[in-house]
Amino acid sequence: MTYIPGLGKGGAERALIEAVRVRADRRGGGLGRILMGRTIERARARGCALVQLTGNKRREDAHRFCGGLGFAPSHDGFKLALQRPAPVDGAGHAPRSSLTGRHSASRSTTSRQARCACCGW
């Protein structure tokens, strides 16, 4: 769950729930209902004015499940996948040829290889 500051509803915060899945062999036993109920209660306790749920348009069974929880279809969304270089270590360092932002490239005087300006990597 992600909490998002809102522009609507007087600036009230909203909770975004996405990528919820229950393993196929565990469906129908109430696990999803318990999980969603607890998640909604956390959003309510935090003071969120709205819980927003994303789902795959092709998952009609999931749509029925969400409708049974009180969710109503409201918007169509769009997404744009952005390409990012994969980190090469646990510190999130990208390949040196593509360093930007926090890990921006700088030239070392002792080496002609680009180094991270924040940590020297």
DSSP file (Angstrom, degrees, kcal/mol; ACC not computed):
  #  RESIDUE AA STRUCTURE BP1 BP2  ACC     N-H-->O    O-->H-N    N-H-->O    O-->H-N    TCO  KAPPA ALPHA  PHI   PSI    X-CA   Y-CA   Z-CA
    1    1 A M              0   0    0      0, 0.0     2,-0.4     0, 0.0    16,-0.2   0.000 360.0 360.0 360.0 139.2    0.0    0.0    0.0
    2    2 A T  E     -A   16   0A   0     14,-2.4    14,-3.3     2,-0.0     2,-0.5  -0.969 360.0-140.1-121.3 136.7    1.2    3.5   -0.9
    3    3 A Y  E     -A   15   0A   0     -2,-0.4    12,-0.2    12,-0.2    10,-0.0  -0.855  21.1-168.3 -98.5 129.6   -0.1    6.6    0.7
    4    4 A I  E     -A   14   0A   0     10,-3.1    10,-2.6    -2,-0.5     2,-0.2  -0.966  22.1-126.4-123.1 125.6   -0.5    9.5   -1.7
    5    5 A P        -     0   0    0      0, 0.0     2,-0.3     0, 0.0     8,-0.2  -0.499  37.4-138.7 -65.7 138.6   -1.2   13.2   -0.8
    6    6 A G        -     0   0    0      5,-0.6     7,-0.1     6,-0.3     3,-0.0  -0.659  27.5-162.5-104.7 156.1   -4.3   14.3   -2.7
    7    7 A L  S    S+     0   0    0     -2,-0.3     3,-0.3     4,-0.1     4,-0.2   0.712  81.7  61.3 -96.3 -32.9   -5.3   17.3   -4.6
    8    8 A G  S >> S+     0   0    0      1,-0.2     3,-1.1     2,-0.2     4,-0.7  -0.270  89.4  41.4 -85.3 176.8   -9.0   16.5   -4.5
    9    9 A K  G >4 S-     0   0    0      1,-0.3     3,-0.9     2,-0.2    -1,-0.2   0.859 137.1 -55.6  51.7  42.4  -11.2   16.0   -1.4
   10   10 A G  G 34 S-     0   0    0     -3,-0.3    -1,-0.3     1,-0.2    -2,-0.2   0.766 102.0 -55.9  67.2  27.1   -9.7   19.0    0.3
   11   11 A G  G <4 S+     0   0    0     -3,-1.1    -5,-0.6    -4,-0.2    -1,-0.2   0.625  90.2 164.9  81.9  13.3   -6.1   17.7    0.0
   12   12 A A    <<  -     0   0    0     -3,-0.9    -6,-0.3    -4,-0.7    -1,-0.2  -0.301  38.6-111.4 -66.5 147.3   -7.0   14.4    1.8
   13   13 A E        -     0   0    0     34,-0.3    36,-2.6    -8,-0.2    37,-0.7  -0.453  30.0-156.7 -75.8 149.7   -4.6   11.5    1.6
   14   14 A R  E     -Ab   4  50A   0    -10,-2.6   -10,-3.1    34,-0.2     2,-0.5  -0.920  10.9-132.0-125.0 155.2   -5.5    8.4   -0.4
   15   15 A A  E     -Ab   3  51A   0     35,-2.6    37,-3.6    -2,-0.3     2,-0.5  -0.912  16.0-155.2-106.5 132.0   -4.2    4.8   -0.1
   16   16 A L  E     -Ab   2  52A   0    -14,-3.3   -14,-2.4    -2,-0.5     2,-0.5  -0.934   7.6-169.7-108.7 123.8   -3.2    3.0   -3.3
   17   17 A I  E     + b   0  53A   0     35,-3.0    37,-2.2    -2,-0.5     2,-0.3  -0.957  18.5 159.3-112.5 128.0   -3.3   -0.8   -3.3
   18   18 A E        +     0   0    0     -2,-0.5    37,-0.1    35,-0.2    -2,-0.0  -0.964  46.7  27.5-145.4 161.4   -1.8   -2.6   -6.2
   19   19 A A        +     0   0    0     -2,-0.3     2,-0.5     1,-0.2    -1,-0.1   0.847  68.8 165.8  57.8  41.4   -0.4   -5.9   -7.2
   20   20 A V        +     0   0    0     34,-0.3     2,-0.4    -3,-0.1    -1,-0.2  -0.765   6.0 166.2 -88.8 128.0   -2.5   -8.0   -4.8
   21   21 A R        -     0   0    0     -2,-0.5     2,-0.5    11,-0.0     3,-0.0  -1.000  26.8-159.6-143.0 141.6   -2.5  -11.6   -5.6
   22   22 A V        -     0   0    0     -2,-0.4     5,-0.1     2,-0.0    -2,-0.0  -0.988  41.9-102.3-116.8 131.1   -3.6  -14.8   -3.8
   23   23 A R    >>  -     0   0    0     -2,-0.5     3,-2.6     1,-0.1     4,-0.6  -0.212  32.8-117.4 -53.4 138.7   -2.0  -18.0   -5.0
   24   24 A A  G >4 S+     0   0    0      1,-0.3     3,-1.0     2,-0.2    -1,-0.1   0.829 113.3  51.8 -51.3 -41.8   -4.5  -19.9   -7.2
   25   25 A D  G 34 S+     0   0    0      1,-0.2    -1,-0.3     3,-0.0    -2,-0.1   0.545 110.0  50.7 -77.2  -4.2   -4.7  -22.9   -4.9
   26   26 A R  G X4 S+     0   0    0     -3,-2.6     3,-1.0     2,-0.0     5,-0.4   0.416  85.0 113.0-107.3  -2.9   -5.4  -20.7   -1.9
   27   27 A R  T <<  +     0   0    0     -3,-1.0    -4,-0.0    -4,-0.6    -3,-0.0  -0.360  67.2  33.6 -71.8 150.6   -8.3  -18.7   -3.5
   28   28 A G  T 3  S+     0   0    0     -2,-0.1    -1,-0.2     1,-0.0    -4,-0.0   0.381  90.1  96.0  90.7  -3.5  -11.8  -19.1   -2.1
   29   29 A G  S <  S-     0   0    0     -3,-1.0    -2,-0.1     0, 0.0    -1,-0.0   0.396 101.3-102.4-100.7   3.0  -10.8  -19.6    1.5
   30   30 A G  S  > S+     0   0    0     -4,-0.1     4,-2.2     3,-0.0     5,-0.2   0.391  87.6 119.9  96.1  -3.9  -11.2  -16.0    2.7
   31   31 A L  H  > S+     0   0    0     -5,-0.4     4,-2.7     1,-0.2     5,-0.2   0.922  76.7  48.2 -62.0 -45.2   -7.6  -15.1    2.7
   32   32 A G  H  > S+     0   0    0      1,-0.2     4,-2.7     2,-0.2     5,-0.2   0.888 110.9  51.1 -62.2 -40.3   -8.0  -12.2    0.2
   33   33 A R  H  > S+     0   0    0      2,-0.2     4,-2.3     1,-0.2    -1,-0.2   0.898 112.3  46.5 -64.9 -40.8  -11.0  -10.8    2.1
   34   34 A I  H  X S+     0   0    0     -4,-2.2     4,-2.5     2,-0.2     5,-0.2   0.942 113.7  48.6 -65.3 -47.9   -9.0  -10.8    5.3
   35   35 A L  H  X S+     0   0    0     -4,-2.7     4,-2.1     1,-0.2    -2,-0.2   0.930 115.2  43.5 -58.3 -48.7   -5.9   -9.2    3.7
   36   36 A M  H  X S+     0   0    0     -4,-2.7     4,-2.7     1,-0.2     5,-0.2   0.888 111.7  54.4 -67.5 -38.7   -8.0   -6.5    2.0
   37   37 A G  H  X S+     0   0    0     -4,-2.3     4,-2.1    -5,-0.2    -2,-0.2   0.922 111.0  44.8 -60.8 -44.5  -10.0   -5.9    5.1
   38   38 A R  H  X S+     0   0    0     -4,-2.5     4,-1.9     2,-0.2    -1,-0.2   0.884 113.0  51.4 -67.1 -38.0   -6.9   -5.3    7.2
   39   39 A T  H  X S+     0   0    0     -4,-2.1     4,-1.9    -5,-0.2    -2,-0.2   0.924 110.3  48.3 -64.8 -44.5   -5.4   -3.1    4.5
   40   40 A I  H  X S+     0   0    0     -4,-2.7     4,-2.5     1,-0.2    -2,-0.2   0.893 109.7  53.1 -63.2 -40.2   -8.5   -1.0    4.3
   41   41 A E  H  X S+     0   0    0     -4,-2.1     4,-2.7    -5,-0.2    -1,-0.2   0.879 106.3  52.8 -64.2 -37.0   -8.6   -0.6    8.1
   42   42 A R  H  X S+     0   0    0     -4,-1.9     4,-1.6     2,-0.2    -1,-0.2   0.913 110.4  48.0 -62.7 -41.9   -5.0    0.6    8.1
   43   43 A A  H  X>S+     0   0    0     -4,-1.9     5,-2.4     2,-0.2     4,-0.7   0.912 112.7  48.4 -64.6 -42.2   -5.9    3.2    5.5
   44   44 A R  H ><5S+     0   0    0     -4,-2.5     3,-1.0     1,-0.2    -2,-0.2   0.921 110.0  51.3 -63.4 -44.7   -8.9    4.3    7.6
   45   45 A A  H 3<5S+     0   0    0     -4,-2.7    -1,-0.2     1,-0.3    -2,-0.2   0.814 107.3  54.2 -63.9 -30.4   -6.8    4.5   10.8
   46   46 A R  H 3<5S-     0   0    0     -4,-1.6    -1,-0.3    -5,-0.2    -2,-0.2   0.672 120.6-110.3 -76.8 -16.6   -4.3    6.7    9.0
   47   47 A G  T <<5 +     0   0    0     -3,-1.0   -34,-0.3    -4,-0.7    -3,-0.2   0.598  56.8 164.7  98.3  13.2   -7.1    9.1    8.0
   48   48 A C      < -     0   0    0     -5,-2.4    -1,-0.2    -6,-0.2   -34,-0.2  -0.364  30.1-154.1 -63.8 142.5   -7.2    8.4    4.3
   49   49 A A  S    S+     0   0    0    -36,-2.6     2,-0.3     1,-0.2   -35,-0.2   0.605  75.8  24.1 -89.9 -14.0  -10.3    9.6    2.6
   50   50 A L  E     -b   14   0A   0    -37,-0.7   -35,-2.6    -7,-0.1     2,-0.5  -0.997  59.4-148.2-154.2 140.9  -10.2    7.1   -0.3
   51   51 A V  E     -b   15   0A   0     -2,-0.3     2,-0.4   -37,-0.2   -35,-0.2  -0.977  20.8-163.6-111.7 125.1   -8.8    3.7   -1.0
   52   52 A Q  E     -b   16   0A   0    -37,-3.6   -35,-3.0    -2,-0.5     2,-0.4  -0.912   3.5-166.3-111.1 132.6   -7.8    3.3   -4.7
   53   53 A L  E     -b   17   0A   0     -2,-0.4     2,-0.3   -37,-0.2   -35,-0.2  -0.973   4.9-156.2-124.7 129.4   -7.2   -0.2   -6.1
   54   54 A T        +     0   0    0    -37,-2.2   -34,-0.3    -2,-0.4     2,-0.3  -0.800  19.6 168.1-102.5 149.6   -5.6   -1.0   -9.4
   55   55 A G        -     0   0    0     -2,-0.3     2,-0.3   -37,-0.1    -2,-0.0  -0.992  41.0 -91.7-155.4 157.3   -6.2   -4.3  -11.2
   56   56 A N    >   -     0   0    0     -2,-0.3     3,-1.7     1,-0.1     7,-0.1  -0.546  31.2-136.1 -72.3 131.3   -5.7   -5.9  -14.6
   57   57 A K  T 3  S+     0   0    0     -2,-0.3    -1,-0.1     1,-0.3     6,-0.1   0.757 102.4  57.4 -60.7 -24.9   -8.6   -5.3  -16.9
   58   58 A R  T 3  S+     0   0    0      1,-0.2     2,-1.6     2,-0.0    -1,-0.3   0.578  81.9  90.5 -83.7  -9.3   -8.5   -9.0  -18.0
   59   59 A R    <>  +     0   0    0     -3,-1.7     4,-1.9     1,-0.2     3,-0.3  -0.556  45.1 164.9 -91.3  75.4   -9.0  -10.4  -14.5
   60   60 A E  H  > S+     0   0    0     -2,-1.6     4,-2.1     1,-0.2    -1,-0.2   0.836  74.7  56.2 -61.9 -33.9  -12.8  -10.6  -14.3
   61   61 A D  H  > S+     0   0    0      1,-0.2     4,-2.0    -3,-0.2    -1,-0.2   0.894 107.7  48.8 -64.6 -38.5  -12.7  -12.8  -11.3
   62   62 A A  H  > S+     0   0    0     -3,-0.3     4,-2.6     2,-0.2    -2,-0.2   0.859 108.0  55.0 -67.8 -35.3  -10.7  -10.2   -9.4
   63   63 A H  H  X S+     0   0    0     -4,-1.9     4,-2.5     2,-0.2    -2,-0.2   0.919 108.6  47.6 -63.6 -43.0  -13.2   -7.5  -10.5
   64   64 A R  H  X S+     0   0    0     -4,-2.1     4,-2.0     2,-0.2    -2,-0.2   0.915 111.6  51.3 -63.0 -42.2  -16.0   -9.5   -9.0
   65   65 A F  H  X S+     0   0    0     -4,-2.0     4,-0.8     2,-0.2    -2,-0.2   0.937 111.9  45.8 -59.3 -48.3  -14.0  -10.0   -5.8
   66   66 A C  H ><>S+     0   0    0     -4,-2.6     5,-2.1     1,-0.2     3,-0.7   0.884 110.1  53.9 -65.4 -39.2  -13.3   -6.3   -5.5
   67   67 A G  H ><5S+     0   0    0     -4,-2.5     3,-1.4     1,-0.2    -1,-0.2   0.880 103.9  56.5 -60.9 -37.8  -16.9   -5.4   -6.2
   68   68 A G  H 3<5S+     0   0    0     -4,-2.0    -1,-0.2     1,-0.3    -2,-0.2   0.714 103.7  54.5 -66.4 -20.8  -17.9   -7.7   -3.4
   69   69 A L  T <<5S-     0   0    0     -4,-0.8    -1,-0.3    -3,-0.7    -2,-0.2   0.497 128.1 -97.8 -88.4  -5.4  -15.6   -5.7   -1.1
   70   70 A G  T < 5S+     0   0    0     -3,-1.4     2,-0.2    -4,-0.4    -3,-0.2   0.404  76.8 140.1 104.8  -2.1  -17.4   -2.4   -2.0
   71   71 A F      < -     0   0    0     -5,-2.1    -1,-0.4    -6,-0.1    -2,-0.1  -0.543  34.8-158.2 -75.1 141.3  -15.0   -1.1   -4.6
   72   72 A A        -     0   0    0     -2,-0.2     2,-0.1     0, 0.0    -5,-0.0  -0.956  24.4-107.6-120.3 138.7  -16.7    0.4   -7.7
   73   73 A P        +     0   0    0      0, 0.0     3,-0.1     0, 0.0   -10,-0.0  -0.408  51.5 152.4 -61.2 137.5  -15.1    0.9  -11.1
   74   74 A S        +     0   0    0      1,-0.4     2,-0.3    -2,-0.1     0, 0.0   0.626  48.6  22.7-137.9 -36.3  -14.3    4.6  -11.6
   75   75 A H        -     0   0    0      0, 0.0     2,-0.4     0, 0.0    -1,-0.4  -0.958  54.3-134.4-139.6 152.2  -11.4    5.4  -14.0
   76   76 A D        -     0   0    0     -2,-0.3     2,-0.2    -3,-0.1     0, 0.0  -0.892  34.2-156.9 -98.1 141.1   -9.4    3.9  -16.8
   77   77 A G        -     0   0    0     -2,-0.4     2,-0.3     2,-0.0   -23,-0.0  -0.675   9.8-150.1-116.2 171.2   -5.7    4.4  -16.3
   78   78 A F        -     0   0    0     -2,-0.2     2,-0.3     2,-0.0    -2,-0.0  -0.951   9.0-165.8-134.6 153.5   -2.6    4.6  -18.5
   79   79 A K        -     0   0    0     -2,-0.3     2,-0.4     2,-0.0    -2,-0.0  -0.990   9.4-159.6-141.9 154.0    1.0    3.6  -17.8
   80   80 A L        -     0   0    0     -2,-0.3     2,-0.4     2,-0.0    -2,-0.0  -0.973  18.7-139.9-133.0 115.0    4.3    4.3  -19.5
   81   81 A A        -     0   0    0     -2,-0.4     2,-0.4     1,-0.0    -2,-0.0  -0.618  16.9-153.9 -77.8 130.7    7.2    2.0  -18.8
   82   82 A L        -     0   0    0     -2,-0.4     2,-0.4     2,-0.0    -2,-0.0  -0.888  13.9-125.3-106.9 135.7   10.5    3.8  -18.5
   83   83 A Q        +     0   0    0     -2,-0.4    -2,-0.0     0, 0.0     0, 0.0  -0.637  32.4 176.7 -80.2 132.1   13.8    2.1  -19.2
   84   84 A R        -     0   0    0     -2,-0.4     2,-0.1     3,-0.0    -2,-0.0  -0.987  34.8-107.8-132.1 143.8   16.3    2.3  -16.3
   85   85 A P        -     0   0    0      0, 0.0     3,-0.1     0, 0.0     0, 0.0  -0.483  42.3-110.0 -67.6 143.3   19.8    0.7  -16.2
   86   86 A A        -     0   0    0     -2,-0.1     2,-0.0     1,-0.1     0, 0.0  -0.527  32.7-110.4 -73.9 136.7   19.9   -2.2  -13.8
   87   87 A P        -     0   0    0      0, 0.0     7,-0.2     0, 0.0    -1,-0.1  -0.350  20.3-155.9 -62.6 148.6   21.8   -1.6  -10.6
   88   88 A V  S    S+     0   0    0      5,-3.0     2,-0.3     1,-0.1     6,-0.1   0.513  71.0  21.6-105.5  -7.3   25.0   -3.7  -10.4
   89   89 A D  S >  S-     0   0    0      4,-0.5     3,-1.7     1,-0.0     4,-0.1  -0.928  89.6 -91.1-149.5 175.7   25.4   -3.7   -6.6
   90   90 A G  T 3  S+     0   0    0     -2,-0.3    -1,-0.0     1,-0.3     0, 0.0   0.642 115.4  66.3 -66.8 -16.1   23.4   -3.4   -3.4
   91   91 A A  T 3  S-     0   0    0      2,-0.1    -1,-0.3     1,-0.0     0, 0.0   0.471 114.2-111.2 -84.9  -0.7   24.1    0.4   -3.2
   92   92 A G    <   +     0   0    0     -3,-1.7     2,-0.3     1,-0.3    -2,-0.1   0.676  58.5 163.2  82.2  17.0   22.0    1.0   -6.3
   93   93 A H        -     0   0    0     -4,-0.1    -5,-3.0    -6,-0.1    -4,-0.5  -0.549  25.7-148.8 -72.7 129.6   25.0    2.0   -8.4
   94   94 A A        -     0   0    0     -2,-0.3     5,-0.1    -7,-0.2    -8,-0.0  -0.445  42.0 -67.5 -86.1 166.6   24.2    1.9  -12.1
   95   95 A P    >   -     0   0    0      0, 0.0     3,-2.5     0, 0.0    -1,-0.2  -0.301  52.0-116.5 -52.8 140.9   26.8    1.1  -14.8
   96   96 A R  G >  S+     0   0    0      1,-0.3     3,-1.1     2,-0.2     9,-0.1   0.771 111.4  65.2 -56.4 -29.2   29.3    3.9  -14.8
   97   97 A S  G 3  S+     0   0    0      1,-0.2    -1,-0.3    17,-0.0     8,-0.0   0.654 108.9  39.2 -69.7 -12.7   28.4    4.8  -18.4
   98   98 A S  G <  S+     0   0    0     -3,-2.5    -1,-0.2     2,-0.1     2,-0.2   0.096  77.2 145.0-125.3  23.8   24.9    5.8  -17.3
   99   99 A L    <   +     0   0    0     -3,-1.1     6,-0.7    -5,-0.1     2,-0.3  -0.460  18.6 152.2 -68.7 129.5   25.4    7.6  -13.9
  100  100 A T    >   +     0   0    0     -2,-0.2     3,-1.2     4,-0.2    -6,-0.1  -0.911  44.1   8.7-144.5 170.2   23.0   10.4  -13.4
  101  101 A G  G >  S+     0   0    0     -2,-0.3     3,-0.7     1,-0.3    -2,-0.0  -0.280 128.9   3.2  61.8-133.0   21.4   12.2  -10.4
  102  102 A R  G 3  S+     0   0    0      1,-0.3     2,-0.9    15,-0.1    16,-0.4   0.870 139.2  46.7 -56.2 -40.9   22.7   11.2   -7.0
  103  103 A H  G <  S+     0   0    0     -3,-1.2    -1,-0.3    14,-0.1     2,-0.2  -0.492  85.2 165.8-100.1  62.3   25.3    8.9   -8.5
  104  104 A S    <   -     0   0    0     -2,-0.9    13,-2.9    -3,-0.7    14,-0.2  -0.492  37.9-107.5 -81.8 150.2   26.5   11.4  -11.1
  105  105 A A  E     +C  116   0B   0     -6,-0.7     2,-0.3    11,-0.2    11,-0.2  -0.512  38.5 172.0 -80.3 139.8   29.7   10.8  -13.0
  106  106 A S  E     -C  115   0B   0      9,-2.5     9,-3.6    -2,-0.2     2,-0.4  -0.963  33.8-110.3-137.7 157.3   32.9   12.7  -12.3
  107  107 A R  E     -C  114   0B   0     -2,-0.3     2,-0.3     7,-0.2     7,-0.2  -0.750  25.0-138.7 -91.7 131.5   36.4   12.2  -13.6
  108  108 A S        -     0   0    0      5,-0.9     3,-0.2     3,-0.5     5,-0.0  -0.655   8.1-139.3 -83.9 142.9   39.0   11.1  -11.2
  109  109 A T  S    S+     0   0    0     -2,-0.3    -1,-0.1     1,-0.2     3,-0.1   0.749 105.2  46.9 -73.8 -21.9   42.5   12.7  -11.6
  110  110 A T  S    S+     0   0    0      1,-0.2     2,-0.4     3,-0.1    -1,-0.2   0.609 120.9  34.1 -93.1 -12.6   44.1    9.3  -10.9
  111  111 A S        -     0   0    0     -3,-0.2    -3,-0.5     2,-0.1    -1,-0.2  -0.994  64.0-143.4-141.5 145.9   41.9    7.4  -13.3
  112  112 A R  S    S+     0   0    0     -2,-0.4     2,-0.3    -5,-0.1    -3,-0.1   0.402  74.7 103.9 -86.7   2.7   40.3    8.2  -16.6
  113  113 A Q  S    S-     0   0    0      1,-0.1    -5,-0.9    -6,-0.0    -2,-0.1  -0.656  82.5-106.4 -85.9 140.6   37.3    6.1  -15.6
  114  114 A A  E     -C  107   0B   0     -2,-0.3     2,-0.3    -7,-0.2    -7,-0.2  -0.383  38.1-160.9 -65.0 143.0   34.1    8.0  -14.5
  115  115 A R  E     -C  106   0B   0     -9,-3.6    -9,-2.5    -4,-0.1     2,-0.3  -0.900  27.2 -98.3-124.2 153.5   33.4    7.9  -10.7
  116  116 A C  E  >  -C  105   0B   0     -2,-0.3     4,-2.2   -11,-0.2   -11,-0.2  -0.568  28.1-144.9 -69.7 128.7   30.3    8.5   -8.7
  117  117 A A  T  4 S+     0   0    0    -13,-2.9    -1,-0.1    -2,-0.3   -14,-0.1   0.774  94.3  48.7 -68.0 -26.7   30.5   12.1   -7.3
  118  118 A C  T  4 S+     0   0    0    -16,-0.4    -1,-0.2   -14,-0.2   -15,-0.1   0.801 133.3   5.2 -86.5 -28.0   28.8   11.2   -4.0
  119  119 A C  T  4 S-     0   0    0     -3,-0.1    -2,-0.2     0, 0.0    -1,-0.1   0.434  92.5-114.0-138.5  -2.5   30.8    8.1   -3.0
  120  120 A G     <        0   0    0     -4,-2.2    -3,-0.1     1,-0.1   -17,-0.0   0.505 360.0 360.0  82.3   2.8   33.6    7.6   -5.4
  121  121 A W              0   0    0     -6,-0.1    -1,-0.1    -5,-0.1   -25,-0.1   0.525 360.0 360.0 -60.2 360.0   32.3    4.3   -6.8
